Structures are given as structure tokens and as C-alpha cells.
Amino acid sequence: MAVTIIPVKTRKELKQFIRFNYELYKDNPYSVPDLYEDMLNTLEHKRNAAFEFCEAEYFLAIRDGKIVGRVAAIINKRANKKWNIKAVRFGWIDFIDDEDVSKALLDTVEQWGRERGMSEIQGPLGFTDLDPEGMLVDGFDRISTMATIYNYPYYPRHIEKLGYEKDTDWIEFLFKVPDAVPEKFERIASMVEKRFGLKSAKFKSNRELERRYGKEIFELINKSYAPLYGFSPLNDRQIEQYIKMYLPLVDRRMIALITDKNDKLVGVGITIASLAEALQKAKGKLFPFGWVHIVKALFVKRPTRLDFLIVAIDPEYQGKGVNAIIINEILPNYIKMGFKDIESNPELESNEKVQAQWEFFEKEQHKRRRAYKKSIKD
């Protein structure tokens, strides 16, 4: 049967778009489903502040009356202007192992981009850097995280057969939590604090964290992530959304805020107990009982693995050891709380400054993901 591509026009079709991923991976032990409500917040125009500078359309692949694939076509106008490119992004792509399906999906995004004056295609990418990005090309036998994409091994084969080439790679590490903070690490952190007049900011509640530092955290992310691949700065409305999304979940023992002598935020590290297994048990649903698994993982029976969600350092202080202060601040708490492993989540393979912060840890590079590109000029 021929493959038909239809644009998502109704809320019912958007729900089908989201749920296709759940169906395709329901028996996969490594895939971690997104929460359905989070996906609606991201994909619905009225909910996602990124639509103030993005254009997007979603497509479903249908064969014999059944959904066999999905893809999002996105133009981030702010990123295109910043990087002086005319790129359409493909994201949230899933498909059965059939080359006719993957070709039909990507042909559709390419044509959609050409019709809007784009000359190249990149992906998988979301609206912003805080959306999952990159196609898994190594590490298919490792459990995913809530912040990353999992895909079957046949995905990159399909993509590369269609003429797509590597644009950039992200690598991911798994670290062992040591039994004690390495003495050398403590010494470096102390030296950096004294040299630059830095200190760890304290806060008594998540509400205080949001009120005093919420906006400043994401403004620092804008500043520190500016040179990174495909980045476009978050606007005020996005910042408010991310404050509400991330900060209420944070355990205060698992976040470090570093300020200078004027109390200006110059470094932040946000970590969280791994929600991978909890999200698998919830099957993408908060209700009626999915929330129980998430609450247990966060506050009752924590897993032994944690995720590094965000590390941001003011460019003025990058390469000067602020990362050591961040880790030195929260590593003793990891040890007390019984964590055994740390997931780094994706780091650009070219970002040597970030990778250098892990030099004192026993580590394994266990995953790699890739953004592809292709010219779509007529």
C-alpha cells in the first residue's frame, strides 16, 4: 500500500501524533516516554511561547488506514537569523522500519521548508536547545533519560540512505559517584572560590529559589549557551514556562548556585533523581496513577542514578574552575543520599570545557547522538 502524508489539523490528530511514539516503543525496555501533558505544552501553539519566533507543522504517515510514522517541521526564525542560515528543522520523528515511510516523511519536511524559502534541513531538533535533540547512533542497549530521545538502530540507516550527513554529535557519559569527594577536587574548588571571590548561594525553599534566582538562572543559560550549536535565546515567556516546569521538581540538595562578590549568578548546576524507570511505569500518563511513580522517585524511594539536567557558567568564568565549585557543592549530598551513578546527558563532542569537569570521575562514554543536515535547494 502507498504511504499517505497528512498534516495534523485537529486536536484528535495531535493526540495521535503524540501517542504514536508510545505505541511504537511500548515493548522497548530502553525507551523513556515523554509525559503526555508535557508534549501538549510543547506542541500546541497556544501553550508554547516558542511560537512567538517559530513556525511549525506536524505530519502523520498513513498506510492502509494505520499510522506508521510522524514528524514535525519547524522553522526557528531567531536561530536562523543568529546563525545566518535558512534551515528547516525536522523533529519528533518516528517511523516503522520501512524506507518508503521515512522517505515520505522527510520529503514532506523538505518540501515544506522549500516552500518557505529554506535551503537546508537539520535535525532531529526541537524548537529550542531545551527540547530533546539529536538521533541516537550509539548506545541502543542503554536506558534513555527524560531529557533525551531514544530511537531504534534502523533510524540512522534510513536517514543516511536519504543523503543526510553528520552536522554535529553529542556524547553522553555515565559516571560513578565516588565514596568520598576527591581531595584534589576540594582543593581546586577552594582555590577558585578564593581567587575570584565566589561563593555558593543558599536558599531555604523551592519558592525562594524561584523568586530569587528563577529568571537569573535562565538568563545565565541564554548567556552561556549562546555559542552552542543551533541555540536561540529564550524569551521572557519561555523563561517563565521553564521556571514552572523545572524548579518545583528540584531537590535543594541537588542544585548548586554560584555567585560572585556582588551576588551575581555566575554558575548553576541542576540535577535530579533519574525519572527514567518512573516514566516507563507511568507510560506517559500523569493520571490517574502515573504521578505516584514520579513522586516516589523524587521524594520517597529514590533510584540510585541521577541526571545532570543543566550546567551553565558565565562566559567570563568558563575554563576557570567554576564547574569544580558546583560539583564540590553537591557531590557530598549525592554520597549521603545513596546515589551510585550520574548521567551527564548530551554534551557537544566539541565542548572540551564541559567534558574537562569530569576528569576526576570514573566514567564511560555510553551514548552518542547526531544532528544531520542536507541541502534542499531547488
KEKE-3310 file (N, C-alpha, C; in steps of 0.2 Angstrom, whole numbers, plus 5000, padded with zeros to 4 digits):
npx = (5004:5002:5010:5003:5004:4998:4994:4993:4979:4969:4964:4962:4970:4983:4984:4985:4997:5006:5004:5008:5022:5022:5016:5024:5035:5031:5035:5048:5063:5072:5067:5061:5046:5039:5030:5013:5006:5016:5021:5009:5010:5022:5019:5007:5001:4996:5001:5015:5028:5038:5032:5032:5042:5044:5039:5029:5023:5015:5016:5008:5011:5002:4996:4987:4976:4982:4992:5009:5020:5028:5032:5039:5039:5049:5053:5064:5065:5073:5084:5089:5092:5102:5112:5114:5108:5096:5087:5076:5070:5069:5059:5054:5053:5047:5046:5041:5050:5053:5058:5051:5042:5050:5056:5045:5041:5052:5054:5042:5044:5056:5050:5041:5049:5056:5046:5044:5055:5067:5084:5091:5090:5089:5092:5088:5079:5072:5061:5069:5085:5082:5073:5072:5086:5095:5099:5099:5114:5123:5123:5111:5107:5106:5097:5086:5085:5074:5077:5081:5081:5076:5079:5076:5089:5088:5085:5095:5101:5091:5090:5103:5104:5095:5103:5107:5119:5132:5130:5133:5138:5133:5139:5138:5140:5142:5144:5153:5148:5159:5166:5170:5172:5185:5201:5209:5200:5192:5202:5205:5192:5191:5202:5198:5187:5192:5201:5193:5183:5171:5156:5144:5127:5113:5097:5081:5069:5060:5051:5058:5069:5064:5059:5070:5080:5075:5073:5085:5093:5089:5092:5106:5108:5104:5115:5127:5125:5125:5135:5133:5129:5116:5108:5096:5091:5081:5065:5056:5043:5045:5055:5048:5039:5049:5054:5043:5042:5053:5059:5051:5052:5065:5076:5083:5095:5102:5105:5116:5121:5131:5138:5145:5156:5147:5135:5130:5124:5134:5136:5128:5121:5110:5103:5094:5085:5085:5072:5068:5064:5053:5045:5043:5035:5024:5020:5019:5008:5001:4990:4977:4986:4999:5007:5010:5021:5031:5032:5036:5049:5055:5054:5052:5057:5071:5079:5095:5102:5106:5102:5111:5104:5106:5120:5127:5138:5144:5151:5163:5169:5171:5181:5188:5187:5175:5165:5171:5168:5154:5152:5158:5150:5138:5141:5145:5132:5126:5133:5128:5115:5114:5116:5123:5127:5129:5121:5127:5119:5117:5132:5140:5151:5162:5164:5175:5178:5167:5167:5179:5176:5174:5185:5190:5182:5177:5173:5162:5160:5144:5134:5130:5124:5116:5115:5108:5111:5106:5106:5093:5091:5083)
npy = (4994:5011:5025:5038:5055:5066:5082:5087:5093:5094:5093:5079:5073:5078:5072:5059:5060:5062:5050:5040:5037:5031:5019:5014:5011:5003:4991:4992:4991:5001:5014:5029:5036:5052:5063:5065:5077:5086:5085:5090:5103:5107:5106:5112:5126:5137:5135:5135:5146:5147:5148:5162:5165:5155:5144:5130:5114:5098:5081:5066:5049:5038:5022:5010:5014:5015:5023:5025:5033:5048:5066:5082:5098:5112:5129:5139:5155:5164:5157:5155:5168:5171:5162:5164:5157:5147:5137:5123:5113:5096:5087:5076:5064:5048:5032:5017:5002:5005:5010:5017:5024:5033:5040:5047:5055:5063:5069:5077:5086:5093:5098:5107:5116:5121:5128:5138:5146:5140:5133:5122:5108:5102:5091:5078:5091:5102:5115:5123:5123:5117:5107:5090:5084:5077:5062:5046:5036:5028:5017:5010:5000:5005:5012:5026:5044:5056:5068:5066:5059:5043:5030:5018:5007:5007:5019:5029:5023:5024:5038:5041:5035:5042:5053:5062:5070:5070:5083:5088:5080:5074:5068:5057:5053:5041:5041:5036:5038:5044:5036:5046:5064:5068:5073:5082:5088:5095:5104:5112:5118:5126:5134:5141:5148:5157:5164:5171:5177:5170:5162:5150:5151:5151:5145:5143:5136:5129:5139:5151:5149:5150:5163:5171:5167:5161:5168:5173:5162:5156:5167:5166:5154:5158:5166:5159:5148:5153:5152:5139:5125:5128:5136:5147:5162:5161:5168:5180:5174:5161:5158:5160:5149:5138:5140:5136:5123:5116:5120:5117:5104:5102:5095:5103:5100:5095:5105:5118:5134:5147:5162:5179:5191:5202:5196:5191:5179:5167:5154:5138:5123:5110:5096:5080:5067:5052:5050:5040:5026:5028:5035:5026:5017:5025:5026:5037:5044:5055:5054:5041:5037:5038:5049:5044:5036:5045:5054:5045:5042:5054:5059:5048:5034:5035:5032:5025:5032:5047:5062:5074:5089:5103:5113:5128:5141:5157:5166:5173:5167:5154:5139:5142:5135:5135:5125:5115:5120:5119:5105:5101:5107:5099:5086:5079:5078:5069:5058:5056:5054:5042:5039:5031:5032:5044:5052:5061:5067:5074:5081:5093:5086:5093:5102:5104:5111:5108:5094:5093:5094:5082:5075:5069:5059:5041:5035:5032:5033:5031:5034:5041:5054:5062:5076:5079:5085:5092:5098:5107:5114:5120)
npz = (5000:4997:5004:5013:5017:5030:5035:5053:5059:5068:5086:5090:5080:5084:5096:5092:5085:5096:5103:5095:5096:5109:5106:5096:5104:5115:5120:5122:5131:5134:5130:5135:5139:5135:5145:5143:5145:5145:5132:5125:5130:5124:5110:5106:5099:5106:5119:5119:5121:5112:5099:5097:5089:5081:5068:5064:5058:5059:5054:5049:5044:5034:5031:5023:5032:5044:5056:5053:5055:5060:5060:5064:5057:5058:5059:5066:5067:5074:5077:5064:5060:5069:5066:5053:5043:5032:5037:5039:5052:5056:5068:5082:5076:5071:5065:5057:5052:5038:5022:5013:5021:5030:5020:5014:5024:5027:5014:5014:5024:5019:5007:5013:5019:5008:5002:5010:5008:5013:5013:5017:5028:5045:5059:5070:5079:5091:5096:5103:5112:5124:5121:5117:5107:5093:5085:5091:5089:5094:5108:5110:5118:5131:5144:5141:5145:5154:5147:5134:5117:5112:5100:5088:5081:5067:5063:5060:5049:5039:5038:5033:5021:5014:5010:5020:5030:5044:5055:5068:5083:5099:5114:5128:5145:5158:5175:5189:5206:5218:5233:5242:5242:5230:5236:5229:5221:5230:5234:5222:5220:5232:5230:5218:5222:5232:5224:5215:5222:5224:5229:5236:5234:5245:5249:5256:5252:5238:5233:5237:5229:5216:5216:5219:5211:5199:5186:5184:5183:5170:5162:5163:5157:5144:5141:5143:5134:5122:5111:5107:5097:5086:5094:5101:5109:5125:5127:5137:5141:5138:5148:5160:5158:5159:5171:5179:5175:5178:5191:5202:5204:5209:5220:5234:5239:5228:5219:5213:5216:5211:5215:5213:5221:5221:5222:5210:5199:5193:5190:5188:5193:5189:5195:5196:5203:5193:5182:5174:5175:5182:5173:5163:5170:5172:5159:5151:5156:5168:5175:5179:5189:5186:5192:5204:5203:5199:5210:5220:5215:5216:5229:5239:5237:5231:5215:5211:5202:5195:5186:5177:5173:5169:5166:5168:5165:5167:5153:5156:5166:5162:5160:5171:5182:5189:5187:5196:5208:5208:5207:5219:5228:5228:5227:5240:5245:5236:5239:5252:5250:5244:5230:5216:5202:5189:5176:5162:5152:5136:5128:5118:5107:5104:5114:5125:5137:5145:5146:5152:5166:5171:5174:5186:5189:5188:5173:5159:5142:5135:5126:5110:5100:5086:5075:5059:5043:5027:5010:5003:4992:4977)
capx = (5000:5006:5011:5000:5006:4993:4995:4989:4974:4964:4967:4962:4976:4988:4984:4988:5004:5010:5003:5012:5028:5021:5014:5030:5040:5028:5038:5056:5065:5076:5064:5058:5041:5038:5023:5008:5004:5022:5021:5004:5013:5027:5017:5001:5003:4994:5004:5022:5030:5042:5029:5032:5048:5045:5034:5029:5018:5016:5013:5007:5011:4997:4996:4981:4972:4986:4998:5016:5026:5026:5037:5037:5043:5050:5057:5066:5067:5078:5091:5091:5095:5108:5117:5114:5106:5089:5086:5070:5071:5064:5060:5049:5052:5047:5043:5042:5056:5051:5061:5046:5039:5054:5057:5039:5040:5057:5052:5037:5048:5060:5046:5038:5054:5057:5040:5045:5062:5073:5089:5094:5086:5093:5088:5082:5080:5066:5060:5075:5090:5080:5069:5077:5088:5100:5096:5104:5118:5127:5120:5104:5106:5106:5091:5086:5083:5068:5079:5084:5077:5078:5076:5078:5095:5087:5083:5101:5102:5087:5092:5109:5102:5092:5108:5109:5126:5133:5131:5136:5137:5133:5141:5135:5144:5140:5150:5152:5148:5164:5164:5171:5175:5192:5204:5211:5194:5190:5207:5204:5186:5193:5207:5195:5182:5196:5204:5188:5178:5165:5153:5138:5121:5109:5090:5078:5064:5059:5048:5063:5073:5060:5058:5076:5085:5072:5074:5093:5096:5088:5096:5113:5108:5105:5122:5132:5124:5124:5139:5132:5126:5108:5105:5092:5089:5074:5062:5053:5038:5048:5058:5043:5037:5054:5054:5037:5042:5059:5061:5047:5054:5072:5078:5088:5102:5104:5106:5121:5121:5137:5138:5152:5156:5141:5129:5128:5124:5139:5137:5122:5121:5104:5102:5088:5085:5083:5064:5068:5060:5046:5041:5041:5029:5018:5018:5017:5002:5001:4983:4976:4991:5006:5010:5013:5028:5036:5033:5041:5056:5058:5054:5051:5062:5075:5084:5102:5105:5104:5103:5113:5100:5108:5126:5128:5144:5145:5157:5168:5172:5172:5188:5192:5186:5168:5162:5173:5164:5147:5152:5161:5145:5133:5144:5144:5125:5125:5135:5124:5108:5115:5117:5129:5129:5127:5120:5129:5115:5121:5137:5143:5158:5167:5164:5180:5177:5162:5170:5185:5174:5173:5191:5191:5177:5177:5167:5161:5155:5140:5129:5131:5118:5119:5111:5110:5110:5106:5104:5087:5090:5079)
capy = (5000:5018:5029:5045:5060:5071:5087:5087:5099:5094:5090:5072:5071:5079:5066:5053:5061:5061:5043:5035:5036:5027:5013:5011:5009:5001:4985:4993:4992:5007:5020:5033:5040:5059:5064:5067:5084:5090:5085:5095:5110:5109:5106:5116:5133:5142:5134:5135:5153:5147:5150:5169:5166:5149:5141:5123:5110:5091:5077:5059:5045:5033:5017:5005:5016:5015:5027:5022:5037:5055:5071:5089:5103:5118:5135:5144:5161:5168:5154:5156:5174:5171:5158:5167:5151:5146:5130:5120:5108:5090:5084:5072:5059:5041:5028:5009:5000:5004:5016:5022:5029:5038:5045:5051:5060:5068:5073:5082:5092:5096:5102:5112:5121:5125:5132:5144:5149:5137:5130:5116:5104:5100:5088:5080:5096:5104:5122:5126:5119:5114:5102:5084:5084:5073:5055:5041:5032:5023:5016:5007:4995:5009:5016:5033:5048:5060:5074:5064:5055:5036:5028:5011:5007:5007:5026:5032:5020:5027:5045:5042:5032:5048:5058:5066:5069:5072:5091:5088:5075:5075:5062:5056:5049:5038:5042:5033:5043:5041:5035:5052:5069:5068:5079:5087:5092:5100:5109:5116:5122:5131:5139:5145:5152:5162:5168:5175:5179:5166:5158:5146:5154:5147:5146:5139:5133:5130:5145:5156:5148:5153:5170:5175:5165:5158:5171:5174:5155:5155:5172:5164:5149:5161:5169:5154:5143:5157:5150:5132:5123:5129:5139:5153:5164:5160:5174:5180:5170:5154:5158:5158:5142:5133:5140:5132:5116:5113:5122:5114:5097:5101:5094:5108:5097:5093:5111:5122:5141:5150:5169:5182:5195:5206:5191:5190:5172:5166:5147:5134:5116:5107:5089:5077:5059:5049:5048:5035:5020:5030:5037:5020:5014:5029:5025:5044:5047:5058:5052:5043:5034:5039:5053:5041:5033:5050:5056:5040:5043:5061:5060:5043:5029:5037:5027:5026:5036:5054:5066:5081:5092:5109:5116:5134:5145:5164:5165:5177:5162:5147:5137:5144:5130:5136:5118:5112:5123:5117:5098:5100:5109:5095:5079:5076:5076:5063:5052:5055:5051:5035:5039:5027:5034:5050:5053:5068:5069:5076:5087:5093:5082:5099:5106:5101:5114:5104:5087:5093:5094:5076:5072:5066:5053:5035:5037:5028:5036:5026:5035:5046:5056:5065:5080:5078:5090:5091:5104:5106:5119:5118)
capz = (5000:4996:5010:5013:5022:5031:5041:5059:5059:5074:5092:5089:5076:5088:5101:5088:5084:5102:5105:5090:5099:5114:5103:5093:5109:5121:5122:5122:5138:5134:5128:5141:5136:5137:5148:5138:5146:5143:5125:5123:5131:5119:5103:5105:5098:5111:5125:5119:5119:5106:5093:5095:5084:5077:5063:5064:5056:5061:5049:5050:5038:5035:5026:5025:5037:5050:5057:5053:5056:5062:5060:5065:5053:5062:5057:5071:5064:5078:5076:5058:5060:5073:5063:5046:5038:5030:5039:5042:5056:5057:5075:5084:5070:5072:5059:5057:5048:5031:5019:5010:5026:5032:5014:5013:5030:5026:5008:5016:5028:5014:5003:5017:5020:5002:5000:5014:5007:5016:5008:5020:5033:5050:5064:5074:5083:5093:5095:5107:5115:5130:5119:5116:5101:5091:5084:5094:5084:5098:5115:5109:5123:5137:5145:5140:5151:5152:5143:5128:5113:5111:5094:5086:5077:5060:5061:5056:5042:5034:5037:5029:5014:5010:5008:5026:5033:5050:5056:5074:5088:5106:5118:5135:5150:5164:5180:5196:5212:5222:5240:5245:5237:5230:5240:5224:5219:5235:5234:5217:5222:5237:5227:5213:5226:5235:5218:5211:5227:5223:5235:5235:5236:5249:5249:5261:5249:5231:5231:5237:5223:5210:5217:5220:5206:5194:5180:5183:5180:5163:5158:5163:5152:5137:5140:5142:5129:5116:5106:5106:5090:5085:5100:5100:5116:5127:5128:5144:5142:5139:5154:5165:5157:5161:5179:5182:5173:5181:5198:5208:5205:5211:5227:5235:5240:5221:5214:5216:5213:5212:5214:5214:5227:5221:5222:5203:5197:5188:5188:5190:5191:5191:5194:5198:5203:5187:5182:5168:5176:5184:5167:5160:5173:5171:5152:5148:5159:5175:5178:5186:5194:5184:5196:5210:5202:5199:5217:5223:5213:5218:5236:5243:5236:5225:5211:5213:5197:5194:5179:5176:5168:5167:5169:5164:5168:5164:5149:5159:5171:5159:5160:5177:5188:5192:5187:5201:5214:5208:5209:5226:5232:5228:5227:5246:5245:5232:5243:5258:5248:5241:5223:5213:5195:5186:5169:5160:5147:5130:5128:5111:5107:5103:5121:5129:5143:5149:5147:5157:5173:5174:5174:5192:5189:5184:5168:5152:5136:5134:5121:5106:5096:5080:5071:5052:5038:5020:5006:4999:4986:4971)
cpx = (5004:5005:5008:5002:5000:4995:4991:4985:4970:4967:4967:4969:4982:4989:4987:4995:5008:5010:5007:5018:5027:5019:5020:5035:5038:5032:5046:5058:5069:5073:5061:5052:5040:5031:5019:5007:5010:5022:5015:5007:5018:5024:5011:5004:5002:4997:5012:5024:5035:5039:5029:5038:5049:5038:5034:5023:5020:5012:5013:5008:5006:4997:4991:4977:4975:4991:5005:5022:5023:5032:5035:5042:5043:5055:5058:5069:5073:5084:5093:5095:5102:5114:5118:5113:5098:5088:5079:5073:5066:5065:5054:5048:5052:5044:5045:5048:5054:5053:5056:5042:5043:5056:5051:5039:5045:5056:5047:5040:5052:5056:5043:5043:5056:5052:5041:5052:5068:5077:5092:5089:5091:5089:5091:5083:5073:5065:5066:5079:5087:5074:5074:5079:5094:5097:5102:5107:5122:5124:5113:5102:5106:5099:5091:5085:5077:5070:5081:5079:5080:5075:5079:5085:5094:5086:5089:5102:5098:5089:5098:5108:5099:5096:5109:5116:5126:5133:5135:5134:5137:5135:5139:5139:5140:5145:5148:5153:5154:5162:5165:5173:5182:5195:5206:5206:5192:5195:5206:5198:5188:5197:5203:5190:5186:5199:5199:5183:5171:5162:5146:5132:5116:5102:5086:5072:5064:5056:5053:5068:5070:5060:5064:5080:5082:5074:5081:5096:5095:5091:5103:5113:5108:5112:5127:5131:5124:5129:5138:5128:5118:5105:5102:5090:5082:5071:5059:5048:5040:5052:5053:5040:5042:5055:5049:5038:5048:5060:5057:5049:5061:5072:5084:5095:5105:5105:5112:5121:5127:5137:5145:5151:5150:5135:5126:5129:5129:5140:5131:5123:5114:5104:5096:5088:5082:5075:5063:5063:5053:5042:5039:5035:5023:5016:5015:5011:5003:4995:4981:4981:4998:5010:5013:5020:5033:5037:5037:5048:5059:5059:5054:5057:5065:5078:5091:5106:5102:5106:5106:5109:5103:5115:5127:5133:5144:5151:5163:5172:5173:5179:5192:5190:5179:5164:5164:5169:5157:5147:5154:5155:5140:5135:5143:5136:5123:5127:5131:5117:5108:5115:5123:5131:5126:5127:5122:5123:5120:5125:5140:5150:5164:5168:5169:5180:5172:5164:5176:5183:5174:5179:5193:5187:5179:5171:5168:5157:5151:5135:5132:5125:5120:5113:5113:5108:5109:5104:5098:5085:5087:5085)
cpy = (5006:5021:5036:5049:5065:5076:5086:5094:5099:5091:5083:5070:5072:5074:5060:5054:5060:5053:5038:5033:5030:5020:5010:5008:5005:4995:4985:4994:4998:5013:5023:5037:5047:5059:5067:5075:5088:5090:5090:5102:5112:5110:5110:5123:5138:5141:5135:5142:5153:5149:5158:5170:5160:5147:5134:5120:5102:5087:5070:5055:5039:5028:5012:5007:5016:5020:5023:5026:5044:5060:5078:5093:5109:5123:5139:5150:5165:5164:5155:5163:5175:5168:5160:5161:5151:5139:5128:5114:5102:5088:5080:5067:5052:5038:5021:5008:4999:5011:5020:5026:5034:5043:5049:5056:5065:5072:5078:5088:5096:5101:5108:5117:5124:5130:5139:5147:5146:5133:5124:5114:5102:5096:5081:5086:5099:5112:5126:5121:5115:5108:5096:5085:5079:5065:5050:5037:5027:5023:5014:5003:4998:5012:5023:5037:5053:5066:5072:5059:5047:5034:5021:5012:5008:5015:5029:5029:5023:5034:5045:5039:5038:5054:5063:5065:5072:5080:5092:5082:5077:5068:5062:5051:5046:5038:5038:5038:5040:5040:5042:5057:5069:5074:5084:5091:5097:5106:5114:5121:5127:5136:5144:5150:5158:5167:5173:5178:5176:5163:5154:5150:5149:5150:5141:5135:5134:5136:5151:5155:5151:5160:5174:5174:5163:5161:5172:5167:5155:5161:5170:5158:5152:5164:5164:5149:5147:5154:5143:5131:5124:5133:5146:5155:5163:5167:5174:5175:5162:5153:5156:5151:5137:5134:5136:5124:5112:5114:5118:5107:5096:5100:5099:5106:5095:5099:5115:5129:5145:5158:5173:5187:5200:5202:5190:5183:5171:5158:5143:5127:5113:5100:5086:5070:5057:5047:5043:5029:5022:5032:5031:5017:5018:5029:5032:5047:5049:5055:5046:5041:5035:5044:5050:5038:5039:5053:5052:5041:5049:5061:5054:5038:5031:5032:5029:5030:5042:5057:5073:5085:5098:5111:5122:5139:5152:5163:5168:5172:5155:5146:5139:5140:5131:5129:5114:5114:5120:5109:5097:5102:5103:5087:5076:5074:5070:5057:5050:5052:5045:5034:5035:5030:5041:5050:5060:5071:5072:5082:5087:5090:5087:5103:5103:5104:5110:5097:5087:5092:5087:5072:5068:5060:5047:5036:5032:5032:5031:5027:5041:5047:5061:5070:5080:5084:5088:5097:5102:5111:5116:5117)
cpz = (5000:5003:5009:5018:5023:5036:5047:5059:5065:5080:5093:5086:5080:5093:5098:5087:5090:5104:5101:5093:5105:5111:5100:5098:5115:5124:5122:5129:5139:5133:5135:5138:5139:5141:5143:5138:5144:5135:5122:5124:5126:5112:5101:5104:5103:5118:5125:5117:5114:5099:5092:5090:5080:5073:5063:5061:5057:5056:5051:5044:5040:5029:5028:5031:5044:5051:5057:5054:5057:5061:5061:5060:5056:5059:5063:5068:5068:5077:5069:5057:5063:5069:5055:5041:5037:5031:5041:5046:5056:5065:5076:5079:5073:5066:5060:5052:5041:5027:5015:5015:5028:5026:5013:5018:5029:5020:5010:5019:5023:5010:5007:5018:5014:5000:5004:5014:5010:5011:5011:5026:5038:5055:5066:5079:5085:5092:5098:5109:5121:5128:5117:5108:5099:5091:5087:5089:5088:5105:5115:5115:5130:5138:5144:5146:5149:5148:5136:5124:5113:5104:5092:5081:5070:5058:5057:5050:5037:5033:5032:5022:5010:5009:5014:5028:5040:5050:5063:5078:5095:5109:5125:5139:5155:5169:5186:5201:5216:5230:5245:5240:5237:5233:5235:5221:5224:5235:5228:5218:5227:5234:5222:5217:5229:5229:5215:5216:5226:5229:5232:5238:5240:5248:5253:5258:5241:5229:5232:5231:5217:5210:5216:5213:5199:5187:5179:5181:5173:5159:5158:5157:5145:5136:5139:5136:5122:5110:5104:5100:5090:5090:5098:5108:5118:5128:5135:5146:5142:5145:5160:5164:5160:5169:5182:5180:5177:5189:5203:5209:5208:5218:5229:5237:5233:5216:5218:5212:5215:5210:5215:5220:5227:5220:5215:5202:5192:5186:5191:5188:5194:5190:5197:5198:5196:5187:5176:5170:5179:5178:5163:5163:5172:5164:5149:5151:5166:5179:5175:5191:5192:5189:5202:5209:5202:5206:5221:5221:5215:5225:5241:5242:5230:5222:5213:5208:5197:5188:5180:5171:5165:5170:5165:5168:5164:5159:5152:5164:5168:5158:5166:5183:5192:5193:5193:5208:5214:5210:5216:5230:5233:5228:5234:5247:5241:5236:5249:5256:5244:5234:5221:5206:5193:5179:5167:5156:5141:5131:5121:5112:5106:5110:5126:5136:5148:5151:5152:5164:5176:5175:5180:5193:5185:5179:5162:5148:5134:5128:5116:5101:5091:5077:5064:5048:5031:5016:5003:4994:4980:4965)
residu = (MET:ALA:VAL:THR:ILE:ILE:PRO:VAL:LYS:THR:ARG:LYS:GLU:LEU:LYS:GLN:PHE:ILE:ARG:PHE:ASN:TYR:GLU:LEU:TYR:LYS:ASP:ASN:PRO:TYR:SER:VAL:PRO:ASP:LEU:TYR:GLU:ASP:MET:LEU:ASN:THR:LEU:GLU:HIS:LYS:ARG:ASN:ALA:ALA:PHE:GLU:PHE:CYS:GLU:ALA:GLU:TYR:PHE:LEU:ALA:ILE:ARG:ASP:GLY:LYS:ILE:VAL:GLY:ARG:VAL:ALA:ALA:ILE:ILE:ASN:LYS:ARG:ALA:ASN:LYS:LYS:TRP:ASN:ILE:LYS:ALA:VAL:ARG:PHE:GLY:TRP:ILE:ASP:PHE:ILE:ASP:ASP:GLU:ASP:VAL:SER:LYS:ALA:LEU:LEU:ASP:THR:VAL:GLU:GLN:TRP:GLY:ARG:GLU:ARG:GLY:MET:SER:GLU:ILE:GLN:GLY:PRO:LEU:GLY:PHE:THR:ASP:LEU:ASP:PRO:GLU:GLY:MET:LEU:VAL:ASP:GLY:PHE:ASP:ARG:ILE:SER:THR:MET:ALA:THR:ILE:TYR:ASN:TYR:PRO:TYR:TYR:PRO:ARG:HIS:ILE:GLU:LYS:LEU:GLY:TYR:GLU:LYS:ASP:THR:ASP:TRP:ILE:GLU:PHE:LEU:PHE:LYS:VAL:PRO:ASP:ALA:VAL:PRO:GLU:LYS:PHE:GLU:ARG:ILE:ALA:SER:MET:VAL:GLU:LYS:ARG:PHE:GLY:LEU:LYS:SER:ALA:LYS:PHE:LYS:SER:ASN:ARG:GLU:LEU:GLU:ARG:ARG:TYR:GLY:LYS:GLU:ILE:PHE:GLU:LEU:ILE:ASN:LYS:SER:TYR:ALA:PRO:LEU:TYR:GLY:PHE:SER:PRO:LEU:ASN:ASP:ARG:GLN:ILE:GLU:GLN:TYR:ILE:LYS:MET:TYR:LEU:PRO:LEU:VAL:ASP:ARG:ARG:MET:ILE:ALA:LEU:ILE:THR:ASP:LYS:ASN:ASP:LYS:LEU:VAL:GLY:VAL:GLY:ILE:THR:ILE:ALA:SER:LEU:ALA:GLU:ALA:LEU:GLN:LYS:ALA:LYS:GLY:LYS:LEU:PHE:PRO:PHE:GLY:TRP:VAL:HIS:ILE:VAL:LYS:ALA:LEU:PHE:VAL:LYS:ARG:PRO:THR:ARG:LEU:ASP:PHE:LEU:ILE:VAL:ALA:ILE:ASP:PRO:GLU:TYR:GLN:GLY:LYS:GLY:VAL:ASN:ALA:ILE:ILE:ILE:ASN:GLU:ILE:LEU:PRO:ASN:TYR:ILE:LYS:MET:GLY:PHE:LYS:ASP:ILE:GLU:SER:ASN:PRO:GLU:LEU:GLU:SER:ASN:GLU:LYS:VAL:GLN:ALA:GLN:TRP:GLU:PHE:PHE:GLU:LYS:GLU:GLN:HIS:LYS:ARG:ARG:ARG:ALA:TYR:LYS:LYS:SER:ILE:LYS:ASP)
# end
